[in-house]
């Protein structure tokens, strides 16, 4: 059934047989359309959405080749059939959509397979396609064997963000070992001027924006840790050239929706073509497919912005709010929460929590979250994980009295859990030492005195779902902070045959997602935060199942400026949890004012984590006023369009961000001074994104000062005349609101 030029034909597959549910495209603005089409004479597929066109075609060898990815083209624009250039055993010059490793491929493959007879040659060719609305499904098959790959492309009408994925099906009569499986390959035209942006990090120093020229060779962004990891975010952005700024120039960007080990490679080949391949991390990877079995890749989302990096963030944020988050297309704004972790660490008591709750409620907190330390024998991090019942010495009558107290104060109640983990010193581990990820007979490495339960095991999933379900059924809990404080080590799964064990990397994550999904189905009102030693599990996969993420354990408001700045390159501010905590900060002993701490945290979803018992009445009054202010502006901050006006990175002494409501009626501008020197005035800030002729009134938020300004002026005035804040000394901050009349 090998396909070549003469035998090319279109086979329409019954929709009912599709392995994917067709993507539901949410309601779109009137001026946004999306479309997918196939031109039978050129063999080119084309997807249009937002300001973007994506095209690929069946080349003269029957392979699927990229044709175009960029600004939206006119409907009749010529997109010619790609001519196969062949594999010259020197350079691969064919930019394929999903190349198998075979036929002399030298570039990064999307899929690599090993057959039981020793054959490892895989050459994929087009077989058939199906178009439904703005979704295209393509079936590829090896030139000889019944190994099939179904590619799925769905274009978003509003943002032009394309969702891609692949499913590999073994329809042979023998098992096949999949050794590498990507979600897709993105190809950029040849150029030596590209520059790459990506996010690197570590515990306490997440999402640091990096930039480097794309040169011959490969940049690898990855996690080998079993979870998303702090080290890199599964996200990339490629600027067309070094002249691209926040506001101008073309940028291609993409994000992988996967919370396990992942890899994205960005390679420039000797012809200066750039290929970006992303999916499961092939390191230590093997997925055995029995006859009839399939392996589905994660989703890879990609888009193009014509107006620099701020447009990248705005498109991503709109897309994530409308299509990714569990409450999409209209996620509710995040409530202001209080979390007890920094105040009490493990030393929680019923009375202590109630005391904190009284104070939290009095200043306007809407959700009270009890963190670690409430369960089993948990006095420190050496015991208790796995045994999820309230510590009877701390909560003699269970959680109900505390929860009732919190409800009585008008707040809802949230709880910290770390469901995938177990301490050696726990009843669960004593009973089921084989439930953890391990190799039989080998040492079991502990981290924070804990092991990782194997979520690929059905009995573990059942246990985890069981105790969470019970906790939520028996207690009126509105929110879970789901933590995971360590990575995999010794990634063995001795309960299955050796050739099945490496499935762990996929099946663990599917197990974790499955529990989250089922829990949400059983308790639809419960909201969940993804936490992993701070921001160690943030990606579009987990964001489909959780409502917010914990950005970093580093709550220092100055460090947070650059962590939050980096975060917003890839993810919507709606999910970016930011707390106000004590000063000096526990992480670095830096001292800052209450207002500075609040304004830093108010750039995301506001939380509080201070020891309220130690706060003076004056500081509590300031907090109350700023929480009230936040409630006025939060929908704009969380769901508006972000403009990073002045960067806090690279030793910047001053930074500023602005959020503009989607309807343009309101804007909020934040400004932060690191250190005043020689009485230089605070730099003037030039807001963006306002409606030129509309009159906006200016209002300084409580405790903020601006130099003398008119009370109101046109959008043009504010954007071009600017706003002069008055910031003094060290770590000063201010914020204003511009409100359309
Ligand atoms: C992790 C989280 C913290 C806190 C502790 C509790 O470090 O990131 O916010 O919940 O665990 O042990």
Boltz pocket constraint, residues with backbone or C-beta under 6 A from the ligand:
constraints:
  - pocket:
      binder: B
      contacts: [[A, 341], [A, 371], [A, 372], [A, 416], [A, 483], [A, 485], [A, 531], [A, 532], [A, 533], [A, 534], [A, 550], [A, 553]]
      max_distance: 6.0
